[in-house]
Amino acid sequence: TVLRNISRNYKNLSSWQEKLSSGKRLNRPSDNPIDMKNNISYKAELSQTAQFKRNIEDGQAWISMTEVSMNNMNEIMQRMRELGIQASNDTLIGQKREYIAQEVDQLVRQLMALSNATYKGDYIFGGTNGDKQIFDYKTGQTYTFTPGQFAAGVDNAMTVYSNQSMNQYKRIDPKTLSLSYDA
C-alpha cells in the first residue's frame, strides 16, 4: 500500500511538474476530455472572431477606397460639366475650345483611371468580375453612349428579397457601356 501511494504521489508530482513547465493545465486530451473539448471550441470561436474583425476592417477599407474614388469622380464630372458650359459659349475662339478639349481629354483619362481603382488586387467597381479591368481608355477611339443603354447588361443570377418580394437586378457589363467624346 505504501509503495502504491508513493507511486501515485510521484505520478501526481510528475503531472504537476508538467503543468508547471508547460504553463498549461491541459496537455493531452486524456487529462480532462470535457475541458479539452471546451478549450478547442473556445479557440475556434476566438479564431472566428478574429477573422470577423479582419473582414470588417477589410470591408471598411474597401468602402473608404470606393468613397474616395466616387468623390474624385464627382469632382471630375462637375469640372467636365463646367467646361462643357464654358465651351458652349459662342464667343470662344477655336484655340480656347482646343484647350478645353485637351483638359476634357485629361479629365476623361482621370475618370477612367479612377474607374479602374483597385484594392488588394481587385478592381473596386468590378462587381462580380473584380479580377478584370473595367475600362481601357485608348486614344483615337470613339466611345458612344446612348442614355437608354446604360442599364443594359447581363442578367445577374443573384436575386434579392426585399420586403418579402423578389427583385432581380441587372449587372452592368463593362463592354456595353461607352462614352462619346468628340475633340
ROLO-823718 format. One record per residue: residue number from 1; residue in one letter; x, y negated, z of N, C-alpha, C, O in turn. Coordinates in nm, 3 decimals. Each point is the difference from the previous one (the first is absolute). Last residue first. Layout:
N
{rec NUM,A,{X,Y,Z},{X,Y,Z},{X,Y,Z},{X,Y,Z}},
...
# end
This chain:
183
{rec 183,A,{-1.342,-6.548,-8.015},{0.098,-0.107,0.019},{-0.013,-0.105,-0.107},{0.074,-0.098,-0.001}},
{rec 182,D,{-0.426,0.461,0.239},{0.049,-0.047,-0.131},{0.093,-0.118,0.023},{-0.041,-0.102,0.055}},
{rec 181,Y,{-0.191,0.539,0.223},{0.076,-0.124,0.015},{0.055,-0.036,-0.135},{0.079,0.074,-0.058}},
{rec 180,S,{-0.413,0.311,0.345},{0.025,-0.071,-0.124},{0.071,-0.131,0.028},{-0.043,-0.078,0.085}},
{rec 179,L,{-0.016,0.601,0.162},{-0.009,-0.145,0.011},{0.031,-0.061,-0.134},{0.078,0.055,-0.077}},
{rec 178,S,{-0.274,0.454,0.282},{0.099,-0.075,-0.075},{-0.028,-0.148,0.016},{-0.111,-0.041,0.031}},
{rec 177,L,{-0.032,0.590,0.125},{0.000,-0.140,0.039},{0.107,-0.073,-0.078},{0.114,0.045,-0.006}},
{rec 176,T,{-0.181,0.427,-0.018},{-0.115,-0.065,-0.063},{-0.006,-0.149,0.033},{-0.080,-0.073,-0.060}},
{rec 175,K,{0.416,0.379,0.233},{0.016,-0.003,-0.145},{-0.118,-0.069,-0.069},{0.011,-0.037,-0.117}},
{rec 174,P,{0.013,0.119,0.596},{0.086,-0.110,-0.044},{0.014,-0.008,-0.151},{0.031,-0.107,-0.053}},
{rec 173,D,{-0.459,0.284,0.327},{0.114,0.062,-0.067},{0.089,-0.112,-0.054},{-0.047,-0.080,-0.081}},
{rec 172,I,{-0.325,0.106,0.497},{0.049,-0.076,-0.115},{0.123,0.070,-0.054},{0.096,0.027,0.072}},
{rec 171,R,{-0.517,0.205,0.179},{0.138,-0.038,0.022},{0.046,-0.075,-0.124},{-0.023,0.045,-0.113}},
{rec 170,K,{-0.489,0.013,0.324},{0.091,0.028,-0.111},{0.139,-0.049,0.039},{0.015,-0.105,0.063}},
{rec 169,Y,{-0.439,0.293,0.260},{0.074,-0.113,-0.051},{0.087,0.043,-0.118},{0.035,0.117,-0.014}},
{rec 168,Q,{-0.506,0.040,0.307},{0.115,0.047,-0.076},{0.065,-0.122,-0.065},{-0.068,-0.081,-0.064}},
{rec 167,N,{-0.279,0.206,0.501},{0.046,-0.100,-0.095},{0.121,0.056,-0.072},{0.093,0.050,0.064}},
{rec 166,M,{-0.537,0.118,0.271},{0.123,0.034,-0.070},{0.031,-0.109,-0.102},{-0.085,-0.037,-0.080}},
{rec 165,S,{-0.179,0.016,0.576},{-0.021,0.003,-0.144},{0.134,0.025,-0.069},{0.105,-0.043,0.049}},
{rec 164,Q,{-0.180,-0.018,0.434},{-0.067,0.122,-0.044},{-0.030,0.000,-0.149},{-0.079,0.083,-0.046}},
{rec 163,N,{0.345,-0.430,0.244},{-0.140,-0.009,0.045},{-0.083,0.115,-0.056},{-0.111,-0.021,-0.049}},
{rec 162,S,{0.535,0.054,-0.177},{-0.020,-0.121,0.077},{-0.149,-0.010,0.033},{-0.084,0.000,-0.090}},
{rec 161,Y,{0.493,0.343,-0.136},{-0.133,-0.005,0.057},{-0.011,-0.122,0.089},{0.078,-0.017,0.094}},
{rec 160,V,{0.233,0.171,-0.541},{-0.002,-0.062,0.131},{-0.144,-0.006,0.048},{-0.090,-0.041,-0.074}},
{rec 159,T,{0.418,0.348,-0.293},{-0.123,-0.073,0.024},{0.002,-0.051,0.143},{0.056,0.063,0.088}},
{rec 158,M,{0.324,0.116,-0.484},{-0.039,-0.020,0.139},{-0.130,-0.079,0.007},{-0.016,-0.100,-0.070}},
{rec 157,A,{0.250,0.199,-0.339},{-0.068,0.119,0.051},{-0.049,-0.020,0.142},{-0.086,0.075,0.046}},
{rec 156,N,{0.142,-0.452,-0.440},{0.074,0.055,0.112},{-0.079,0.116,0.056},{-0.123,-0.008,0.013}},
{rec 155,D,{0.137,-0.204,-0.523},{-0.083,0.029,0.117},{0.086,0.063,0.107},{0.076,0.093,-0.025}},
{rec 154,V,{0.137,-0.432,-0.324},{-0.027,0.142,0.014},{-0.088,0.020,0.122},{0.024,-0.060,0.105}},
{rec 153,G,{-0.046,-0.405,-0.368},{0.109,0.083,0.046},{-0.043,0.144,0.006},{-0.098,0.040,-0.064}},
{rec 152,A,{-0.074,-0.603,0.021},{0.006,0.127,-0.072},{0.119,0.081,0.048},{0.107,-0.055,0.023}},
{rec 151,A,{-0.233,-0.398,0.114},{-0.030,0.112,0.089},{0.006,0.134,-0.071},{-0.017,0.104,0.063}},
{rec 150,F,{0.101,-0.511,-0.306},{0.090,0.004,0.115},{-0.025,0.121,0.088},{0.096,0.061,0.048}},
{rec 149,Q,{-0.320,-0.222,-0.468},{0.074,0.125,0.006},{0.086,0.012,0.125},{0.067,0.101,0.018}},
{rec 148,G,{-0.338,-0.489,-0.152},{-0.088,0.112,0.028},{0.073,0.132,0.018},{-0.057,0.095,0.052}},
{rec 147,P,{0.291,-0.507,-0.175},{-0.053,-0.001,0.137},{-0.089,0.120,0.033},{0.004,0.048,0.113}},
{rec 146,T,{0.410,-0.045,-0.444},{-0.141,-0.023,-0.021},{-0.067,0.009,0.136},{0.006,0.105,0.064}},
{rec 145,F,{0.517,-0.182,-0.257},{-0.087,0.029,0.113},{-0.142,-0.036,-0.038},{-0.030,-0.115,-0.031}},
{rec 144,T,{0.573,0.213,-0.184},{-0.135,-0.054,-0.013},{-0.084,0.046,0.119},{0.021,0.106,0.057}},
{rec 143,Y,{0.520,-0.181,-0.226},{-0.084,0.068,0.098},{-0.137,-0.064,-0.007},{-0.014,-0.121,0.020}},
{rec 142,T,{0.470,0.160,-0.352},{-0.119,-0.073,0.035},{-0.083,0.086,0.093},{-0.032,0.115,-0.030}},
{rec 141,Q,{0.590,-0.140,-0.071},{-0.125,0.075,-0.008},{-0.116,-0.091,0.038},{0.015,-0.092,0.080}},
{rec 140,G,{0.451,-0.040,-0.065},{-0.038,0.025,-0.138},{-0.126,0.081,-0.016},{-0.043,0.025,-0.113}},
{rec 139,T,{0.323,0.041,0.558},{-0.011,-0.121,-0.081},{-0.036,0.038,-0.143},{0.035,0.108,-0.048}},
{rec 138,K,{-0.169,0.169,0.498},{0.095,-0.002,-0.110},{-0.021,-0.127,-0.081},{-0.114,-0.037,-0.028}},
{rec 137,Y,{-0.021,0.297,0.528},{-0.009,-0.122,-0.080},{0.110,0.001,-0.104},{0.118,0.009,0.032}},
{rec 136,D,{-0.395,0.358,0.268},{0.129,-0.015,-0.062},{-0.009,-0.119,-0.093},{-0.059,0.010,-0.108}},
{rec 135,F,{-0.226,0.216,0.564},{0.008,-0.081,-0.120},{0.144,-0.006,-0.051},{0.095,0.000,0.078}},
{rec 134,I,{-0.203,0.312,0.274},{-0.133,-0.046,-0.042},{0.007,-0.074,-0.133},{-0.067,0.037,-0.096}},
{rec 133,Q,{0.381,0.380,0.296},{-0.002,-0.145,-0.016},{-0.133,-0.043,-0.060},{-0.052,0.064,-0.091}},
{rec 132,K,{0.095,0.387,0.390},{0.017,-0.050,-0.138},{-0.009,-0.152,-0.002},{-0.081,-0.060,0.071}},
{rec 131,D,{0.009,0.348,0.317},{0.137,0.027,-0.044},{0.028,-0.054,-0.139},{0.113,0.010,-0.049}},
{rec 130,G,{-0.545,-0.028,0.278},{0.098,-0.087,0.064},{0.142,0.021,-0.045},{0.086,-0.085,0.025}},
{rec 129,N,{-0.585,0.210,-0.147},{0.121,0.022,-0.080},{0.113,-0.088,0.054},{0.063,-0.072,-0.077}},
{rec 128,T,{-0.496,0.052,0.263},{0.030,0.143,0.006},{0.123,0.035,-0.083},{0.052,0.111,0.011}},
{rec 127,G,{-0.057,-0.604,0.087},{-0.115,0.083,0.036},{0.040,0.146,0.011},{0.096,0.033,0.069}},
{rec 126,G,{0.172,-0.448,-0.175},{-0.010,0.119,-0.084},{-0.120,0.087,0.029},{-0.035,0.086,-0.081}},
{rec 125,F,{0.244,-0.513,0.275},{-0.129,-0.006,-0.069},{-0.022,0.119,-0.093},{-0.081,-0.007,-0.092}},
{rec 124,I,{0.482,-0.022,0.350},{-0.105,-0.042,0.092},{-0.137,0.005,-0.066},{-0.097,0.045,0.060}},
{rec 123,Y,{0.517,0.275,-0.178},{-0.054,-0.128,-0.046},{-0.123,-0.034,0.083},{-0.092,0.080,0.013}},
{rec 122,D,{0.512,0.220,0.169},{-0.131,0.009,-0.064},{-0.048,-0.139,-0.039},{0.021,-0.097,0.073}},
{rec 121,G,{0.397,0.178,0.164},{0.004,0.072,-0.126},{-0.133,0.018,-0.071},{-0.004,0.051,-0.112}},
{rec 120,K,{0.063,-0.297,0.530},{0.053,0.135,0.020},{-0.010,0.084,-0.128},{-0.031,0.120,0.005}},
{rec 119,Y,{-0.197,-0.528,-0.104},{0.028,0.019,0.142},{0.037,0.147,0.019},{-0.080,0.089,-0.028}},
{rec 118,T,{0.024,-0.489,-0.407},{0.007,0.134,0.058},{0.023,-0.007,0.150},{0.051,-0.098,0.053}},
{rec 117,A,{-0.250,-0.209,-0.519},{0.067,0.001,0.130},{-0.005,0.141,0.060},{-0.099,0.072,-0.016}},
{rec 116,N,{-0.075,-0.270,-0.417},{0.080,0.122,0.010},{0.077,0.007,0.132},{0.100,0.071,0.010}},
{rec 115,S,{-0.366,-0.445,-0.122},{-0.092,0.111,-0.022},{0.071,0.134,0.014},{-0.063,0.102,0.030}},
{rec 114,L,{0.311,-0.503,-0.014},{-0.076,0.019,0.124},{-0.098,0.116,-0.013},{-0.027,0.070,0.097}},
{rec 113,A,{0.267,-0.191,-0.481},{0.094,0.052,0.100},{-0.072,0.025,0.133},{0.025,0.101,0.065}},
{rec 112,M,{-0.269,-0.306,-0.409},{0.024,0.140,-0.031},{0.095,0.063,0.102},{-0.019,0.115,0.041}},
{rec 111,L,{-0.056,-0.574,-0.006},{-0.123,0.072,0.032},{0.016,0.149,-0.026},{-0.044,0.083,0.079}},
{rec 110,Q,{0.389,-0.370,-0.209},{-0.004,0.011,0.146},{-0.122,0.081,0.044},{0.007,0.082,0.091}},
{rec 109,R,{0.027,-0.183,-0.545},{0.104,0.097,0.038},{0.002,0.021,0.152},{0.015,0.112,0.047}},
{rec 108,V,{-0.298,-0.442,-0.214},{-0.053,0.132,-0.035},{0.102,0.108,0.037},{-0.037,0.106,0.050}},
{rec 107,L,{0.172,-0.549,0.001},{-0.099,0.035,0.102},{-0.062,0.137,-0.027},{-0.026,0.077,0.093}},
{rec 106,Q,{0.322,-0.258,-0.411},{0.073,0.037,0.121},{-0.096,0.041,0.111},{0.028,0.093,0.076}},
{rec 105,D,{-0.220,-0.259,-0.468},{0.067,0.128,-0.028},{0.077,0.048,0.122},{-0.005,0.119,0.034}},
{rec 104,V,{-0.185,-0.543,-0.016},{-0.104,0.103,0.011},{0.060,0.138,-0.026},{-0.035,0.097,0.066}},
{rec 103,E,{0.313,-0.465,-0.131},{-0.026,0.019,0.143},{-0.105,0.108,0.023},{0.011,0.081,0.091}},
{rec 102,Q,{0.081,-0.205,-0.534},{0.115,0.070,0.059},{-0.021,0.025,0.149},{0.035,0.107,0.051}},
{rec 101,A,{-0.356,-0.363,-0.276},{-0.007,0.140,-0.044},{0.117,0.081,0.057},{-0.018,0.115,0.039}},
{rec 100,I,{0.014,-0.577,0.037},{-0.107,0.064,0.079},{-0.009,0.148,-0.037},{-0.016,0.086,0.087}},
{rec 99,Y,{0.306,-0.345,-0.338},{0.052,0.015,0.135},{-0.101,0.070,0.090},{0.035,0.085,0.082}},
{rec 98,E,{-0.174,-0.194,-0.511},{0.098,0.108,-0.006},{0.062,0.024,0.138},{0.021,0.114,0.039}},
{rec 97,R,{-0.307,-0.479,-0.093},{-0.078,0.125,0.000},{0.093,0.121,-0.006},{-0.028,0.103,0.060}},
{rec 96,K,{0.220,-0.524,-0.099},{-0.046,0.019,0.137},{-0.084,0.127,0.011},{0.005,0.070,0.101}},
{rec 95,Q,{0.137,-0.197,-0.529},{0.115,0.039,0.080},{-0.041,0.026,0.146},{0.048,0.095,0.062}},
{rec 94,G,{-0.370,-0.260,-0.383},{0.035,0.141,-0.017},{0.114,0.046,0.089},{0.000,0.114,0.048}},
{rec 93,I,{-0.300,-0.524,0.121},{0.068,0.029,-0.126},{0.044,0.146,0.000},{-0.002,0.067,0.104}},
{rec 92,L,{-0.429,-0.306,0.159},{0.132,0.063,0.011},{0.059,0.024,-0.138},{-0.069,0.039,-0.093}},
{rec 91,T,{-0.379,-0.213,0.189},{0.106,-0.101,-0.013},{0.140,0.060,0.011},{0.098,-0.071,-0.021}},
{rec 90,D,{-0.527,0.311,0.072},{0.031,-0.031,-0.140},{0.114,-0.100,-0.016},{0.054,-0.014,-0.109}},
{rec 89,N,{-0.159,0.391,0.506},{-0.007,-0.143,-0.023},{0.046,-0.031,-0.142},{0.109,0.043,-0.041}},
{rec 88,S,{-0.091,0.389,0.256},{-0.120,-0.027,-0.080},{-0.019,-0.148,-0.028},{-0.090,-0.038,-0.075}},
{rec 87,A,{0.442,0.218,0.355},{0.028,0.021,-0.143},{-0.122,-0.029,-0.087},{0.015,-0.026,-0.119}},
{rec 86,Q,{-0.051,0.002,0.594},{0.092,-0.103,-0.046},{0.024,0.013,-0.150},{0.007,-0.100,-0.071}},
{rec 85,I,{-0.260,0.431,0.280},{-0.076,-0.127,-0.002},{0.087,-0.112,-0.054},{-0.045,-0.082,-0.080}},
{rec 84,G,{0.255,0.492,0.143},{-0.100,0.012,-0.106},{-0.082,-0.127,-0.013},{-0.027,-0.046,-0.111}},
{rec 83,L,{0.333,0.082,0.466},{0.069,-0.020,-0.128},{-0.096,0.009,-0.117},{0.014,-0.074,-0.097}},
{rec 82,E,{-0.182,0.168,0.525},{0.038,-0.142,-0.009},{0.068,-0.030,-0.133},{-0.027,-0.101,-0.064}},
{rec 81,R,{-0.068,0.549,0.155},{-0.125,-0.073,-0.024},{0.030,-0.150,-0.016},{-0.051,-0.065,-0.091}},
{rec 80,M,{0.402,0.343,0.219},{-0.033,0.023,-0.141},{-0.128,-0.075,-0.038},{-0.011,-0.054,-0.110}},
{rec 79,R,{0.141,0.048,0.560},{0.092,-0.081,-0.080},{-0.030,0.018,-0.149},{0.006,-0.097,-0.075}},
{rec 78,Q,{-0.247,0.364,0.370},{-0.041,-0.140,0.016},{0.089,-0.092,-0.083},{-0.049,-0.094,-0.063}},
{rec 77,M,{0.163,0.549,0.080},{-0.122,-0.020,-0.080},{-0.050,-0.144,0.012},{-0.048,-0.057,-0.098}},
{rec 76,I,{0.415,0.179,0.364},{0.038,0.000,-0.142},{-0.122,-0.025,-0.087},{0.006,-0.079,-0.095}},
{rec 75,E,{-0.078,0.132,0.555},{0.070,-0.126,-0.027},{0.039,-0.011,-0.146},{-0.012,-0.107,-0.061}},
{rec 74,N,{-0.175,0.513,0.200},{-0.101,-0.106,0.004},{0.064,-0.136,-0.030},{-0.056,-0.079,-0.076}},
{rec 73,M,{0.339,0.450,0.125},{-0.075,0.008,-0.127},{-0.105,-0.111,-0.007},{-0.020,-0.061,-0.105}},
{rec 72,N,{0.256,0.107,0.508},{0.088,-0.052,-0.106},{-0.070,0.002,-0.136},{0.014,-0.094,-0.078}},
{rec 71,N,{-0.243,0.288,0.437},{0.011,-0.145,0.020},{0.088,-0.063,-0.107},{-0.033,-0.105,-0.053}},
{rec 70,M,{0.003,0.574,0.055},{-0.127,-0.061,-0.044},{0.002,-0.152,0.018},{-0.049,-0.073,-0.086}},
{rec 69,S,{0.420,0.323,0.245},{-0.008,0.005,-0.147},{-0.126,-0.069,-0.051},{0.005,-0.075,-0.097}},
{rec 68,V,{0.043,0.121,0.562},{0.100,-0.095,-0.053},{-0.007,-0.004,-0.152},{0.001,-0.108,-0.060}},
{rec 67,E,{-0.269,0.428,0.272},{-0.049,-0.135,0.026},{0.095,-0.105,-0.055},{-0.043,-0.098,-0.061}},
{rec 66,T,{0.172,0.551,0.042},{-0.111,-0.027,-0.093},{-0.050,-0.142,0.016},{-0.026,-0.069,-0.098}},
{rec 65,M,{0.348,0.223,0.401},{0.059,-0.017,-0.133},{-0.107,-0.034,-0.104},{0.021,-0.085,-0.087}},
{rec 64,S,{-0.170,0.186,0.518},{0.073,-0.127,0.000},{0.062,-0.026,-0.136},{-0.007,-0.112,-0.051}},
{rec 63,I,{-0.200,0.526,0.119},{-0.101,-0.107,-0.011},{0.068,-0.136,-0.002},{-0.042,-0.089,-0.074}},
{rec 62,W,{0.317,0.461,0.147},{-0.057,0.007,-0.136},{-0.100,-0.115,-0.021},{0.003,-0.067,-0.103}},
{rec 61,A,{0.173,0.127,0.534},{0.102,-0.055,-0.089},{-0.050,-0.003,-0.144},{0.024,-0.096,-0.073}},
{rec 60,Q,{-0.298,0.301,0.391},{0.005,-0.144,0.023},{0.103,-0.067,-0.091},{-0.024,-0.109,-0.052}},
{rec 59,G,{-0.005,0.578,0.043},{-0.118,-0.062,-0.060},{-0.002,-0.150,0.018},{-0.038,-0.074,-0.091}},
{rec 58,D,{0.379,0.319,0.302},{0.018,0.005,-0.144},{-0.118,-0.066,-0.072},{0.019,-0.074,-0.097}},
{rec 57,E,{-0.046,0.126,0.562},{0.102,-0.100,-0.033},{0.023,-0.006,-0.151},{0.017,-0.109,-0.056}},
{rec 56,I,{-0.304,0.443,0.211},{-0.061,-0.132,0.021},{0.099,-0.109,-0.037},{-0.036,-0.095,-0.070}},
{rec 55,N,{0.191,0.538,0.062},{-0.096,-0.024,-0.110},{-0.064,-0.138,0.012},{-0.018,-0.069,-0.100}},
{rec 54,R,{0.304,0.214,0.447},{0.078,-0.028,-0.121},{-0.093,-0.030,-0.118},{0.028,-0.088,-0.081}},
{rec 53,K,{-0.232,0.223,0.480},{0.060,-0.132,0.018},{0.080,-0.038,-0.125},{-0.009,-0.113,-0.047}},
{rec 52,F,{-0.169,0.545,0.066},{-0.107,-0.099,-0.017},{0.056,-0.141,0.010},{-0.038,-0.087,-0.078}},
{rec 51,Q,{0.332,0.435,0.174},{-0.027,-0.006,-0.144},{-0.112,-0.100,-0.029},{0.007,-0.075,-0.097}},
{rec 50,A,{0.093,0.164,0.546},{0.111,-0.073,-0.061},{-0.021,-0.014,-0.150},{0.030,-0.105,-0.057}},
{rec 49,T,{-0.335,0.369,0.288},{-0.019,-0.141,0.035},{0.112,-0.085,-0.060},{-0.026,-0.110,-0.049}},
{rec 48,Q,{0.062,0.575,0.005},{-0.111,-0.049,-0.082},{-0.024,-0.149,0.025},{-0.022,-0.076,-0.093}},
{rec 47,S,{0.337,0.296,0.360},{0.050,-0.009,-0.136},{-0.107,-0.058,-0.093},{0.029,-0.082,-0.087}},
{rec 46,L,{-0.152,0.173,0.528},{0.094,-0.112,-0.004},{0.054,-0.020,-0.141},{0.013,-0.113,-0.046}},
{rec 45,E,{-0.285,0.487,0.119},{-0.079,-0.123,0.007},{0.089,-0.123,-0.004},{-0.033,-0.098,-0.066}},
{rec 44,A,{0.240,0.519,0.086},{-0.067,-0.016,-0.130},{-0.081,-0.129,-0.003},{-0.001,-0.071,-0.100}},
{rec 43,K,{0.200,0.193,0.507},{0.103,-0.041,-0.096},{-0.061,-0.023,-0.138},{0.038,-0.094,-0.070}},
{rec 42,Y,{-0.317,0.268,0.404},{0.033,-0.141,0.026},{0.105,-0.052,-0.097},{-0.009,-0.113,-0.047}},
{rec 41,S,{-0.103,0.573,0.027},{-0.114,-0.083,-0.044},{0.030,-0.148,0.020},{-0.030,-0.082,-0.088}},
{rec 40,I,{0.339,0.393,0.255},{0.005,-0.001,-0.146},{-0.112,-0.088,-0.056},{0.021,-0.074,-0.096}},
{rec 39,N,{-0.022,0.143,0.557},{0.117,-0.079,-0.038},{0.010,-0.012,-0.152},{0.025,-0.108,-0.053}},
{rec 38,N,{-0.352,0.394,0.236},{-0.036,-0.141,0.018},{0.114,-0.092,-0.043},{-0.024,-0.104,-0.063}},
{rec 37,K,{0.111,0.562,0.062},{-0.097,-0.031,-0.105},{-0.042,-0.147,0.008},{-0.008,-0.069,-0.101}},
{rec 36,M,{0.283,0.229,0.442},{0.076,-0.006,-0.126},{-0.093,-0.035,-0.116},{0.036,-0.080,-0.087}},
{rec 35,D,{-0.224,0.160,0.510},{0.067,-0.130,-0.004},{0.080,-0.017,-0.128},{0.010,-0.110,-0.054}},
{rec 34,I,{-0.212,0.526,0.120},{-0.104,-0.104,-0.014},{0.064,-0.138,-0.008},{-0.037,-0.082,-0.085}},
{rec 33,P,{0.321,0.467,0.157},{-0.060,-0.006,-0.133},{-0.102,-0.112,-0.017},{-0.004,-0.064,-0.106}},
{rec 32,N,{0.443,0.124,0.408},{-0.139,-0.030,0.032},{-0.074,-0.017,-0.133},{0.002,-0.109,-0.056}},
{rec 31,D,{0.433,0.311,0.074},{0.003,-0.074,0.126},{-0.141,-0.032,0.048},{-0.032,0.019,0.117}},
{rec 30,S,{0.137,0.189,-0.544},{-0.031,0.089,0.111},{0.005,-0.071,0.136},{-0.050,0.054,0.099}},
{rec 29,P,{0.167,-0.272,-0.521},{-0.144,0.020,0.020},{-0.033,0.090,0.120},{-0.107,-0.015,0.059}},
{rec 28,R,{0.551,-0.275,-0.038},{-0.045,0.105,-0.092},{-0.149,0.024,0.028},{-0.047,-0.029,0.110}},
{rec 27,N,{0.267,-0.318,0.115},{0.107,0.029,-0.095},{-0.037,0.106,-0.102},{0.057,0.006,-0.109}},
{rec 26,L,{-0.270,-0.388,0.485},{-0.035,0.115,-0.084},{0.110,0.021,-0.104},{0.021,-0.085,-0.086}},
{rec 25,R,{0.033,-0.260,0.390},{-0.068,0.095,0.089},{-0.034,0.128,-0.076},{0.000,0.109,0.058}},
{rec 24,K,{0.421,-0.455,-0.153},{-0.134,0.040,-0.042},{-0.058,0.100,0.099},{0.069,0.088,0.052}},
{rec 23,G,{0.385,-0.270,-0.066},{-0.090,-0.114,0.021},{-0.142,0.030,-0.041},{-0.083,-0.090,-0.011}},
{rec 22,S,{0.508,0.363,0.021},{-0.064,-0.036,-0.126},{-0.087,-0.125,0.014},{-0.028,-0.069,-0.098}},
{rec 21,S,{0.259,0.246,0.481},{0.100,-0.028,-0.104},{-0.064,-0.043,-0.132},{0.056,-0.085,-0.070}},
{rec 20,L,{-0.335,0.211,0.436},{0.078,-0.117,0.036},{0.099,-0.036,-0.110},{0.014,-0.117,-0.034}},
{rec 19,K,{-0.268,0.512,-0.008},{-0.089,-0.118,-0.010},{0.078,-0.127,0.028},{-0.020,-0.101,-0.068}},
{rec 18,E,{0.247,0.504,0.128},{-0.028,-0.020,-0.143},{-0.088,-0.123,-0.020},{0.024,-0.079,-0.091}},
{rec 17,Q,{0.062,0.212,0.531},{0.122,-0.053,-0.059},{-0.020,-0.027,-0.151},{0.049,-0.099,-0.052}},
{rec 16,W,{-0.396,0.313,0.287},{0.010,-0.140,0.039},{0.125,-0.065,-0.058},{-0.004,-0.117,-0.039}},
{rec 15,S,{-0.053,0.578,-0.033},{-0.108,-0.074,-0.068},{0.009,-0.149,0.032},{-0.013,-0.084,-0.089}},
{rec 14,S,{0.301,0.373,0.316},{0.039,-0.009,-0.140},{-0.102,-0.080,-0.079},{0.036,-0.081,-0.086}},
{rec 13,L,{-0.137,0.179,0.530},{0.109,-0.096,-0.004},{0.046,-0.021,-0.144},{0.026,-0.113,-0.041}},
{rec 12,N,{-0.345,0.445,0.115},{-0.059,-0.133,0.020},{0.105,-0.108,-0.009},{-0.021,-0.104,-0.061}},
{rec 11,K,{0.175,0.544,0.048},{-0.079,-0.026,-0.121},{-0.064,-0.139,0.009},{0.002,-0.075,-0.098}},
{rec 10,Y,{0.221,0.234,0.473},{0.097,-0.032,-0.104},{-0.071,-0.035,-0.132},{0.041,-0.090,-0.073}},
{rec 9,N,{-0.309,0.242,0.425},{0.049,-0.135,0.030},{0.106,-0.043,-0.102},{0.004,-0.117,-0.038}},
{rec 8,R,{-0.168,0.558,0.013},{-0.108,-0.095,-0.036},{0.047,-0.142,0.025},{-0.029,-0.088,-0.082}},
{rec 7,S,{0.318,0.426,0.219},{-0.008,-0.001,-0.146},{-0.105,-0.099,-0.046},{0.022,-0.076,-0.095}},
{rec 6,I,{0.008,0.153,0.553},{0.120,-0.073,-0.046},{-0.002,-0.012,-0.152},{0.030,-0.106,-0.055}},
{rec 5,N,{-0.366,0.367,0.249},{-0.021,-0.142,0.032},{0.120,-0.084,-0.046},{-0.019,-0.110,-0.051}},
{rec 4,R,{0.056,0.576,0.007},{-0.103,-0.048,-0.091},{-0.025,-0.149,0.024},{-0.013,-0.076,-0.096}},
{rec 3,L,{0.303,0.296,0.389},{0.061,-0.015,-0.132},{-0.100,-0.053,-0.102},{0.035,-0.082,-0.086}},
{rec 2,V,{-0.193,0.182,0.515},{0.088,-0.115,0.007},{0.065,-0.024,-0.136},{0.011,-0.114,-0.044}},
{rec 1,T,{-0.276,0.493,0.095},{-0.083,-0.118,0.000},{0.087,-0.125,0.000},{-0.029,-0.098,-0.069}},
# end
